[in-house]
Amino acid sequence: MTLIKSISGIRGTIGGAAGDGLTPLDIVKFTSAFGAWTVAKTGIRKIVVGRDARLSGAMVNNLVIGTLQGLGIDVIDLGLSTTPTVEVAVPAEGAAGGIILTASHNPKQWNALKLLNATGEFISDTDGKEVLELADNSDFSYAQVDDLGTVTVNDTYLQKHIDEILALKLVDKEAIAAADFKVVVDAVNSTGGIYVPALLEALGVKTINKLYCDPTGHFPHNPEPLPENLTELSKQVLANGADLGIAVDPDVDRLCFVCEDGKMFGEEYTLVAVADYVLQHTKGNTVSNLSSTRALRDVTERAGGEYHAAAVGEVNVVTKMKEVNAVIGGEGNGGVIYPETHYGRDALAGIALFLTHLAKYGKPVSALRASYPNYFISKNKIELTAGMDIDGLLIKVEEKYMQQPHSTIDGLKIEFDKQWVHLRKSNTEPIIRIYSEAADEAAANALAQQIITDIKGILNI
């Protein structure tokens, strides 16, 4: 069993002993800490709660809502929802924060409490540490019977979220409707099965083939929207003569596409394509994390903007976006952050912008993909002895490549013209993750192997 406590929330496998998994006792303890923290921080006794459709969702939802009531906090319960929808609802409701019950792309045995502040954004590193300290010390007290919180079920935010997206200046409903797209949707039997078809219908898409869109929580494949998990979607795109396939993860903050020929658009290129469209109409800067494709930088500079890199993690990307006033940003895992809606990864906004872009482009999805610089990312890792000084090792690698452009804001990233390699230590294992990117798979693998050889030389192994 696993329980991971991080700044953005509490994630773990369901069951087991308290403290070793995400058990009812752990759920109550960390919900109590977050609820107490939000009240102390804002003076507001209201929190928005929403969940994906995973099997443990109802159980976790009951515990979270009951605990918040016990703290004297009023709950706005969105029920089956999405991460971006909860992010939209928190400021709209004037709430102190939000809790999203989802383990994102993790398999069915996982669940999590994702924690949002009063602006509907993930809490900061400092705030997260305060919440964890409260939980460790059990520094909270519960309300007397006359002061228990209330629960209001609110099922209006599906439509409110869609209406907000339709109102965006860069979303052209008429152009999408006129294109008469045929679409296949893989929502991995979670809440995207409700939200994505509803959005497509609102955008004027008439032909929607639903694949795994029944929100039962029985994931038919690994829920991470990677090429190896989307083989059936690819087959259905071809079988239905569809213009594209759309895949989202269980909480609908990651977005991937399949081309009309059944080939993958590439999760790294979701943000690239959406950014390309936004930059054609809005001059400005972009941000992605250090492990994302260089193609975003190429597209940004071609449009006259500046590209900026952030440390890995959505909260870090958002912080950098605000700092450089970015007009679009996100992560190479299919996460699109468009500030005109809110500062959070939003697959629904990404779908609307992408379809508008595609409709105006007037060519097949595969042609759109071919219009972008082609890069390949190789993902590797090297296992080290527990207790080894990984920071010291990275310093030695940095010294070897001191003459190359490099960054140390998150591990070590070294650039070699249009190729790069990014080394990050794992927070949970004695390993270094090594991501490298080049124009083709062989070159990316060769670059990674070069760095691995350097590391082994430093360690004499």
VENWOPE-V645173 format. One record per helix or strand. SS is the DSSP state (H for helix, E for strand). FROM is the first residue (numbers start at 1). LEN is the number of residues. If there is no record, write none. Layout:
ss:SS from:FROM len:LEN
ss:SS from:FROM len:LEN
//
This chain:
ss:E from:3 len:4
ss:E from:9 len:6
ss:E from:18 len:1
ss:E from:21 len:2
ss:H from:24 len:19
ss:E from:46 len:6
ss:H from:57 len:14
ss:E from:74 len:7
ss:H from:83 len:10
ss:E from:97 len:5
ss:E from:110 len:7
ss:E from:122 len:1
ss:H from:125 len:13
ss:H from:145 len:3
ss:E from:151 len:3
ss:H from:157 len:10
ss:H from:173 len:7
ss:E from:182 len:5
ss:H from:192 len:11
ss:E from:207 len:5
ss:H from:227 len:3
ss:H from:231 len:9
ss:E from:244 len:5
ss:E from:255 len:4
ss:E from:264 len:1
ss:H from:268 len:14
ss:E from:285 len:5
ss:H from:295 len:8
ss:E from:307 len:4
ss:H from:314 len:11
ss:E from:326 len:6
ss:E from:335 len:3
ss:E from:345 len:1
ss:H from:347 len:15
ss:H from:365 len:6
ss:E from:376 len:8
ss:H from:390 len:11
ss:E from:406 len:2
ss:E from:412 len:5
ss:E from:419 len:7
ss:E from:431 len:8
ss:H from:441 len:19
//
